[in-house]
Amino acid sequence: MQLNHFTINNSGYTFSGANAIYLGSSDILSVAANKTVTFNCPMAGSGTSPAWELGSGSTMNVGGSLTTAQQLRMGGPANSAFYLSGAASSIAIPYILAPVYVTGGSFSTTGNFFIGYPSLGYSTGTLTVSGGTVSEKAAYS
């Protein structure tokens, strides 16, 4: 499924299956404030600056793998969270602009890795690894 702009406005949605949800260049996947969503399917994308944006107090659980050569921006306020547990996740150039937790599986990059690099209106982010592995070519904060 290819998305251009997809907003989750209610909690309780779970997306599952073998087919990937795809974000192209400058596309946005957002979760409204105080909502929770789970993606147990592959998440794919390409190009520059696809974005996952969280509202205040919202959570995105990603149990599927992250794939392809995207420059994914994960943004949100300090009281939001991304939980990544996909078995084999790889992003070309991730921008961590929110609390991001790797809770299982693996998360790797094939290019630079930015934590807190200003984008999406955010300039801070955290990456916490517990129960998973992270590998990267380079790291900047």
N, C-alpha and C positions, 0 to 999 in steps of 0.2 A: 504494500500500500504506500503510495507516495503522498506526502503531505506538503502543503505550502504554509499553512498556519493552522495549528490544531491546538485548541484550548480545552483543558479538562476543568469543568466547572462544578463537578460533584465528586465526592469520595466514593470508593468502592469499585471502581472500574479495574478490571484485570484484562490485559491483552495477551493472548497466548497463540501459539502456532509456529509452524516452520517458516512461514513467509515473513520477511523483514518489513518493519516500518522504516520508510526512507525519507530523509530530509535532504533537500538539495541546498545549493548555495543561498545563504541568507534566509532560509526557512526557519520557522519558529514553532517549537513545541512548548506550551506553557501549562502550568498547573495553578489554578486560582488559589487565593489565600485560604489557609486552613483546610486544604483538601489533600487526599492521598491517592496515588495511582500506582499500579504495578504493571510492568512490561516483562512478560516471560517469553518473549519472542525476540529474534534478532533485531537490533537497531542499527540501521545503515545510513550512510550519507556520503556526499561528495562535495567537493568545492570548498569555498571559503565561507566561514562564519555561519554555519547552521547553529541554532541556539536552542538550548533547553533552559527555560526560565521558570523559577519557582516564586510563588507569592509568599507573603509572610506566613510562617507556620505550616507551610506545605511540605509534602514528602513525595519523592519519586523513587520507587524500588525498581531496579533493573536487574532481573534475573537472567535475561537473555544476553547473548554476546553483543559486543560493539564491534562493528567492522568498517573497513574501507579507509581511504585516505582523506578523511575529513579533518577540518580544523574546528572541532566542536567546542563551543563555549557553554559551560554549565554555570549559570548564575542564579543568585538569590540572596536574600538577607541572612544574617547570622542565625536566625531561629528557624530556618528551613533546612532540608537535608536531601542529598542524593545518596542512595545505598546501592552499590554496584556489587553483584555477586555472580556475574556471568563467567562461564567456564573459560572462555578464551576471548578476552576483550582487547582490541588494539585500535588506537586512534592515532592518526598522523601527528597532530599538534593539538593537545587539549589545553583549554583555558579553564582553570579551577577558580571560580569566582563565587563560591558558596561552600558550605560544609559538604565535603564529599567523603564517603566512607567506603572503602573496599573491604567487604565482609566475607569474601570467598572467591574462589577462582583466581583469575589473573587479570591484570590491567597493564598494558604496555603501550609505549609510543614508538613511532618510527622517526620522529623529528623532535623539535624542541618541546618543552613542557613548561607551561606558565602557571604559577600560583599567585593570584593577586595582581596580575597585569591588568590595568584598567580597560574595561569593556562592559557593555550592557549597563552602564551606570554604576558598576561595582568596582572596587579596587582592593578587596580583600577576599581571601578564600583559605580553606584548610583542607588538607588531605590526610586522612587517618586510615591506616592499614591494620586490620585485625582479622586473621583467618584467611588471608589472601596474599598474593604477591604483586609487586609493582616493579616494572623495569622501564628505563627510559634512556634515550640517547643523551639528553642534556636536561638540566633542571634550572629553572630561574624562579626567583620569588621577589 
